[in-house]
């Protein structure tokens, strides 16, 4: 489970920024807090804020870190030609002051493995600039330990690999390039501890429904086994029945393309015909945008809940009714439907989800952007009002948020440019 994500100098976030999923000492909904060893962790974090305040950049920072961890074994060295540099994800620091524009960016996580896997905690991070990796570190501690112990550390010419198997240290030293992460390279070399770190990132799921290109991609992904496994199709029907009971089945046809190895899956939704035992068939792409979004979410949702990993969703509320969003959240908040301790981090404009009978104060986060263009991220649990008092659990979070008590709302002006002369 993710305990904390920390980053700096990425897009609109110039300064040190922390998204903390460790539970505070507040008392509401204590049954949903997951305890592994000495850590108490929350299943969800909801990020609210005005348009262009930086909500999406919180998720994009984690996505950037994930991509770099997964793929950096292929960066640098003899392959670092024009083509490979294009493949390496472009680093975007805060661009609106000269110091930050040329400074490094940093990314760091704290996470803990399940009790079944020993409940060991890890602290992993790195800093980058446009030329490559400046610093990288990995520390770990056992479930009962108080302090982290170093596994490796790297900073320029300094390289300490003492926590790794001796026979692999020379291989890493010979194969390591400026653009490559030790975790990524070590996972490729099948060093078990480093492979575990990389696999943790590989299991993270992302869904950005504000990005039209990713939206198209997500809509084309079908659940694993859906094309030929009736049991999988039945699970998807049961999932749909929670919000669209008119869909009673699917008709799936696997079609071959010009290339014999290429397959295209055609999916039709099967509906009841009123007053008859007959059915009507509609191509899935002709269903409502909300239905298509829920279908697109299913593979990532299924994988996240099954593996106990993390799902990041940008604009979860887009094209979905607030009650449907609420049901989606409850999947993660209810220990009975989330036995593997999966986590959900999402952005939203839907203030209705701020109801204090749904989320804890430490599960509610806000982003706000200053006139300088600098975004900040803060939790409702840490927010202190104008008279120096923290927010009480019996307050109306939604009402106070819309009144501007917590900040993170748009600065509105009338559209005077449309007023007649």
C-alpha positions as CSV (number, residue, x, y, z in Angstrom):
1,X,0.0,0.0,0.0
2,X,1.1,3.5,-0.7
3,X,1.9,5.4,2.5
4,X,3.2,8.7,1.0
5,X,4.1,10.2,-2.3
6,X,6.4,13.2,-2.4
7,X,7.6,15.3,-5.4
8,X,9.1,18.6,-6.2
9,X,9.5,20.9,-9.2
10,X,7.1,19.1,-11.5
11,X,4.9,21.2,-13.8
12,X,2.9,23.6,-11.6
13,X,4.3,22.2,-8.3
14,X,7.5,24.1,-7.8
15,X,7.9,23.4,-4.1
16,X,8.1,20.2,-2.0
17,X,4.6,18.5,-2.2
18,X,3.3,15.6,-0.2
19,X,0.2,13.4,-0.8
20,X,0.0,11.4,2.5
21,X,-2.3,8.3,2.7
22,X,-1.3,7.5,6.3
23,X,-4.2,7.9,8.7
24,X,-4.2,10.8,11.2
25,X,-5.5,10.4,14.7
26,X,-9.0,11.5,13.9
27,X,-11.8,9.1,14.9
28,X,-14.3,9.0,12.0
29,X,-14.6,5.8,10.0
30,X,-11.8,4.1,11.9
31,X,-13.0,0.7,10.5
32,X,-11.7,1.5,7.0
33,X,-8.1,2.3,8.2
34,X,-5.8,-0.6,7.2
35,X,-3.1,-1.4,9.8
36,X,0.0,-3.3,8.6
37,X,2.7,-3.5,11.2
38,X,2.9,0.0,12.8
39,X,1.5,1.7,9.7
40,X,-2.1,2.9,9.5
41,X,-3.1,3.6,5.9
42,X,-6.2,5.0,4.1
43,X,-7.8,3.4,1.1
44,X,-8.5,6.6,-0.8
45,X,-7.6,10.2,-1.4
46,X,-9.9,12.6,-3.2
47,X,-8.3,15.8,-4.7
48,X,-10.6,18.8,-5.2
49,X,-9.8,22.2,-6.7
50,X,-10.5,24.7,-9.3
51,X,-9.8,24.2,-13.0
52,X,-6.1,24.6,-13.8
53,X,-5.2,24.5,-10.1
54,X,-2.9,21.4,-10.5
55,X,-5.2,18.5,-9.6
56,X,-4.2,16.5,-12.7
57,X,-0.5,17.3,-12.1
58,X,-0.5,15.4,-8.8
59,X,-1.5,12.2,-10.8
60,X,0.8,13.1,-13.7
61,X,3.8,13.3,-11.2
62,X,3.1,9.8,-10.0
63,X,2.6,8.6,-13.6
64,X,6.0,10.2,-14.6
65,X,7.7,8.4,-11.8
66,X,6.1,5.1,-12.7
67,X,7.0,5.3,-16.4
68,X,10.6,6.2,-15.5
69,X,10.9,3.3,-13.1
70,X,9.4,0.8,-15.6
71,X,11.4,1.8,-18.7
72,X,14.6,3.5,-17.8
73,X,16.7,0.3,-18.2
74,X,16.4,1.2,-22.0
75,X,17.6,4.8,-21.6
76,X,21.1,6.0,-22.2
77,X,24.4,4.5,-23.4
78,X,24.8,3.4,-27.0
79,X,21.1,3.3,-27.6
80,X,20.7,6.9,-26.5
81,X,20.4,8.3,-30.0
82,X,17.7,10.7,-31.3
83,X,15.1,7.9,-31.3
84,X,15.7,6.8,-27.7
85,X,15.7,10.3,-26.4
86,X,12.3,10.7,-27.9
87,X,11.1,7.6,-26.1
88,X,12.4,8.9,-22.7
89,X,9.6,10.9,-21.0
90,X,10.1,14.6,-21.2
91,X,10.7,16.2,-17.8
92,X,8.7,19.3,-17.2
93,X,9.9,21.4,-14.2
94,X,8.2,24.5,-13.1
95,X,8.9,26.9,-15.9
96,X,7.8,30.3,-14.5
97,X,11.0,31.2,-12.7
98,X,14.6,30.9,-13.9
99,X,15.9,29.0,-10.9
100,X,13.3,26.2,-11.0
101,X,13.4,25.9,-14.8
102,X,17.0,24.7,-14.6
103,X,16.7,22.8,-11.3
104,X,16.3,19.1,-10.8
105,X,12.9,17.4,-10.1
106,X,12.5,14.9,-7.3
107,X,10.1,11.9,-6.8
108,X,9.8,9.8,-3.7
109,X,7.5,7.1,-2.3
110,X,7.0,5.3,0.9
111,X,5.0,2.0,0.6
112,X,4.5,-1.2,2.5
113,X,4.0,-4.8,1.4
114,X,1.1,-6.9,2.6
115,X,1.2,-8.9,5.8
116,X,1.4,-12.0,3.6
117,X,4.6,-10.6,2.0
118,X,6.2,-9.7,5.4
119,X,4.8,-6.2,5.9
120,X,8.2,-4.6,5.0
121,X,8.3,-0.9,4.3
122,X,10.3,0.8,1.5
123,X,11.4,4.3,0.8
124,X,12.4,4.8,-2.8
125,X,13.2,8.0,-4.7
126,X,15.3,9.8,-7.3
127,X,16.0,13.3,-8.6
128,X,16.4,14.1,-12.3
129,X,17.4,16.8,-14.6
130,X,17.3,17.0,-18.4
131,X,20.5,15.0,-18.6
132,X,19.6,12.1,-16.4
133,X,19.6,10.8,-12.8
134,X,21.3,13.1,-10.2
135,X,20.5,11.0,-7.1
136,X,18.7,7.7,-6.3
137,X,18.1,5.9,-3.1
138,X,16.4,2.8,-1.7
139,X,15.8,2.1,2.0
140,X,13.8,-0.6,3.7
141,X,12.7,-1.7,7.2
142,X,11.1,-4.8,8.6
143,X,7.6,-4.7,10.1
144,X,8.9,-4.5,13.6
145,X,11.9,-2.2,13.0
146,X,11.9,1.5,13.9
147,X,14.4,2.8,11.4
148,X,15.0,2.3,7.7
149,X,18.3,0.8,6.5
150,X,19.9,1.7,3.2
151,X,19.8,-0.8,0.3
152,X,21.7,1.4,-2.1
153,X,22.5,5.1,-2.6
154,X,23.7,7.0,-5.7
155,X,24.8,10.6,-6.1
156,X,27.0,11.6,-9.0
157,X,30.2,9.6,-8.7
158,X,29.2,8.2,-5.3
159,X,27.7,4.7,-5.6
160,X,27.0,2.5,-2.6
161,X,25.4,-0.9,-3.6
162,X,26.3,-2.7,-0.3
163,X,22.7,-3.8,0.3
164,X,22.6,-5.7,-3.0
165,X,24.0,-9.2,-3.7
166,X,27.8,-9.0,-4.2
167,X,27.9,-10.7,-7.6
168,X,25.3,-8.3,-9.0
169,X,27.1,-5.1,-7.9
170,X,29.8,-5.3,-10.6
171,X,27.1,-5.9,-13.3
172,X,25.2,-2.8,-12.2
173,X,28.3,-0.7,-12.1
174,X,29.3,-1.8,-15.7
175,X,25.8,-1.4,-17.1
176,X,24.6,1.8,-15.4
177,X,24.2,5.0,-17.4
178,X,23.3,8.5,-16.3
179,X,19.8,8.2,-17.6
180,X,19.1,4.7,-16.1
181,X,17.7,4.0,-12.6
182,X,19.3,1.3,-10.6
183,X,15.9,-0.2,-9.7
184,X,15.0,-0.4,-13.4
185,X,18.3,-2.0,-14.4
186,X,18.4,-4.3,-11.4
187,X,14.9,-5.5,-12.1
188,X,16.0,-6.3,-15.6
189,X,18.9,-8.3,-14.1
190,X,16.4,-10.2,-12.0
191,X,17.7,-8.9,-8.6
192,X,14.7,-10.0,-6.6
193,X,14.4,-7.0,-4.2
194,X,14.7,-4.5,-7.1
195,X,12.3,-6.5,-9.3
196,X,9.8,-6.3,-6.4
197,X,10.1,-2.5,-6.4
198,X,9.7,-2.2,-10.1
199,X,6.7,-4.7,-10.1
200,X,5.0,-2.5,-7.4
201,X,5.1,0.4,-9.9
202,X,4.0,-1.9,-12.8
203,X,0.9,-2.9,-10.9
204,X,-0.3,0.8,-10.6
205,X,-3.3,1.6,-12.9
206,X,-4.1,5.0,-14.4
207,X,-7.2,6.4,-16.1
208,X,-7.3,10.0,-17.4
209,X,-10.8,10.7,-18.8
210,X,-9.8,14.4,-19.3
211,X,-7.3,13.3,-22.0
212,X,-9.2,12.6,-25.3
213,X,-6.4,10.3,-26.6
214,X,-6.3,8.3,-23.5
215,X,-10.0,8.2,-23.3
216,X,-10.1,6.5,-26.8
217,X,-7.5,4.1,-25.7
218,X,-9.3,3.2,-22.4
219,X,-12.5,2.6,-24.4
220,X,-10.8,0.1,-26.6
221,X,-9.5,-2.1,-23.7
222,X,-11.6,-5.0,-22.7
223,X,-11.5,-7.1,-19.5
224,X,-9.1,-10.0,-19.6
225,X,-10.9,-13.1,-20.9
226,X,-14.0,-11.1,-21.9
227,X,-13.9,-12.3,-25.5
228,X,-14.3,-16.0,-24.8
229,X,-15.1,-16.5,-21.2
230,X,-18.8,-16.5,-20.3
231,X,-17.9,-16.2,-16.6
232,X,-16.0,-13.0,-17.2
233,X,-18.9,-11.6,-19.2
234,X,-21.3,-12.5,-16.4
235,X,-19.2,-10.5,-13.9
236,X,-19.3,-7.5,-16.2
237,X,-23.1,-7.9,-16.5
238,X,-23.4,-8.0,-12.7
239,X,-21.2,-4.9,-12.6
240,X,-23.4,-3.1,-15.1
241,X,-26.6,-4.1,-13.3
242,X,-25.6,-1.8,-10.4
243,X,-26.2,1.3,-12.6
244,X,-27.8,0.1,-15.9
245,X,-30.1,-3.0,-15.4
246,X,-31.4,-2.7,-19.0
247,X,-28.2,-4.4,-20.2
248,X,-28.7,-8.2,-19.7
249,X,-25.9,-9.6,-21.7
250,X,-23.2,-9.1,-24.4
251,X,-22.7,-10.6,-27.8
252,X,-19.0,-10.8,-28.5
253,X,-17.5,-11.6,-31.9
254,X,-13.8,-11.9,-32.5
255,X,-13.0,-10.7,-36.1
256,X,-9.7,-11.3,-37.9
257,X,-8.1,-8.4,-39.7
258,X,-6.0,-8.4,-42.8
259,X,-3.1,-9.6,-40.7
260,X,-3.9,-13.1,-39.5
261,X,-2.4,-12.3,-36.1
262,X,-4.5,-9.1,-35.7
263,X,-7.9,-9.5,-34.0
264,X,-10.7,-7.0,-33.5
265,X,-13.4,-7.7,-31.0
266,X,-16.9,-6.5,-31.8
267,X,-19.1,-6.1,-28.7
268,X,-22.9,-5.6,-28.8
269,X,-25.0,-4.9,-25.7
270,X,-28.1,-7.1,-25.3
271,X,-31.3,-5.3,-23.9
272,X,-34.8,-6.5,-22.9
273,X,-37.6,-5.6,-25.3
274,X,-40.5,-4.1,-23.3
275,X,-43.5,-6.5,-23.0
276,X,-41.8,-9.3,-24.8
277,X,-39.4,-12.2,-24.3
278,X,-37.3,-10.9,-27.2
279,X,-34.1,-8.9,-26.9
280,X,-32.6,-6.0,-28.8
281,X,-28.9,-5.7,-29.7
282,X,-27.1,-2.4,-29.7
283,X,-23.4,-1.9,-30.6
284,X,-21.6,-1.1,-27.4
285,X,-20.1,2.1,-28.9
286,X,-23.7,3.4,-29.3
287,X,-24.4,3.2,-25.6
288,X,-24.3,6.4,-23.4
289,X,-21.0,8.1,-22.6
290,X,-21.4,7.2,-18.9
291,X,-22.0,3.5,-19.8
292,X,-18.9,3.5,-22.0
293,X,-16.8,5.2,-19.2
294,X,-17.9,2.5,-16.7
295,X,-17.0,-0.2,-19.2
296,X,-13.6,1.5,-19.7
297,X,-13.0,1.6,-16.0
298,X,-13.8,-2.1,-15.4
299,X,-10.5,-3.7,-16.4
300,X,-8.4,-1.3,-14.2
301,X,-10.9,-1.6,-11.4
302,X,-10.9,-5.4,-11.5
303,X,-7.1,-5.6,-11.6
304,X,-6.7,-3.1,-8.8
305,X,-9.1,-4.8,-6.5
306,X,-7.7,-8.2,-7.3
307,X,-4.1,-7.3,-6.7
308,X,-4.5,-4.8,-3.9
309,X,-2.7,-2.1,-5.9
310,X,-3.5,1.6,-6.6
311,X,-5.9,3.1,-9.2
312,X,-5.4,6.8,-10.1
313,X,-8.4,8.3,-11.9
314,X,-8.4,11.9,-13.2
315,X,-11.8,13.4,-13.4
316,X,-13.7,10.5,-11.9
317,X,-16.9,12.4,-11.9
318,X,-16.9,13.3,-15.6
319,X,-20.1,11.9,-17.3
320,X,-21.1,10.0,-14.2
321,X,-24.0,10.7,-11.8
322,X,-22.9,11.6,-8.2
323,X,-24.6,8.6,-6.8
324,X,-22.7,6.3,-9.2
325,X,-19.4,8.0,-8.2
326,X,-20.4,7.4,-4.6
327,X,-21.0,3.7,-5.2
328,X,-17.6,3.5,-6.9
329,X,-15.9,5.0,-3.9
330,X,-17.7,2.7,-1.5
331,X,-16.1,-0.3,-3.3
332,X,-12.7,0.9,-1.9
333,X,-14.0,2.3,1.4
334,X,-15.8,-0.9,2.4
335,X,-13.4,-3.6,3.8
336,X,-15.8,-6.3,2.7
337,X,-15.6,-5.3,-1.0
338,X,-11.9,-4.4,-0.8
339,X,-10.3,-7.3,1.2
340,X,-6.9,-6.8,-0.6
341,X,-6.6,-3.2,0.6
342,X,-6.6,-1.6,-2.9
343,X,-6.3,2.2,-3.0
344,X,-8.0,4.8,-5.1
345,X,-6.6,8.3,-5.7
346,X,-8.8,10.5,-7.8
347,X,-9.5,14.1,-8.9
348,X,-13.0,15.6,-9.1
349,X,-15.0,18.7,-9.3
350,X,-18.0,17.0,-7.7
351,X,-18.4,18.8,-4.4
352,X,-21.3,16.5,-3.4
353,X,-18.6,13.8,-2.6
354,X,-17.4,16.2,0.1
355,X,-20.3,15.1,2.3
356,X,-18.9,14.3,5.7
357,X,-20.8,11.0,5.8
358,X,-18.6,9.6,3.1
359,X,-15.0,10.7,3.4
360,X,-12.7,11.3,6.4
361,X,-11.0,14.7,6.7
362,X,-7.6,13.1,5.9
363,X,-9.0,11.6,2.7
364,X,-9.9,15.0,1.4
365,X,-7.3,17.0,-0.4
366,X,-7.3,20.4,-2.2
367,X,-5.1,22.0,-4.8
368,X,-4.8,25.8,-5.1
369,X,-2.8,27.8,-7.6
370,X,-1.3,31.2,-6.6
371,X,-1.2,34.2,-9.1
372,X,2.5,33.3,-9.6
373,X,1.4,29.9,-11.1
374,X,2.6,27.8,-8.2
375,X,0.3,25.0,-7.1
376,X,0.0,23.8,-3.5
377,X,-1.6,20.6,-2.2
378,X,-3.1,20.3,1.3
379,X,-5.4,18.1,3.3
380,X,-8.6,19.1,5.1
381,X,-7.3,17.4,8.2
382,X,-4.4,19.8,8.3
383,X,-6.3,22.9,7.3
384,X,-6.5,25.7,9.9
385,X,-9.2,28.4,9.5
386,X,-8.8,32.2,9.9
387,X,-9.0,32.0,13.7
388,X,-6.4,29.2,14.0
389,X,-8.9,26.3,14.5
390,X,-8.8,23.0,12.7
391,X,-11.9,21.7,10.8
392,X,-14.4,19.7,12.9
393,X,-15.9,16.5,11.7
394,X,-19.4,17.8,12.2
395,X,-19.0,20.7,9.8
396,X,-20.6,20.8,6.4
397,X,-17.6,20.3,4.2
398,X,-19.4,20.8,0.9
399,X,-21.1,24.0,2.0
400,X,-18.0,25.5,3.5
401,X,-15.9,24.5,0.5
402,X,-18.3,26.2,-2.0
403,X,-18.3,29.3,0.3
404,X,-14.5,29.5,-0.1
405,X,-13.7,28.6,3.5
406,X,-11.1,26.1,2.5
407,X,-9.8,27.9,-0.5
408,X,-9.2,25.9,-3.8
409,X,-12.2,27.4,-5.6
410,X,-12.2,29.4,-8.8
411,X,-11.8,33.2,-8.7
412,X,-15.0,34.0,-10.7
413,X,-15.7,37.1,-12.7
414,X,-18.7,37.9,-14.9
415,X,-18.3,37.3,-18.6
416,X,-18.5,41.0,-19.3
417,X,-17.0,40.6,-22.8
418,X,-20.4,39.3,-23.9
419,X,-22.3,42.3,-22.6
420,X,-23.8,44.5,-25.3
421,X,-22.3,48.0,-26.0
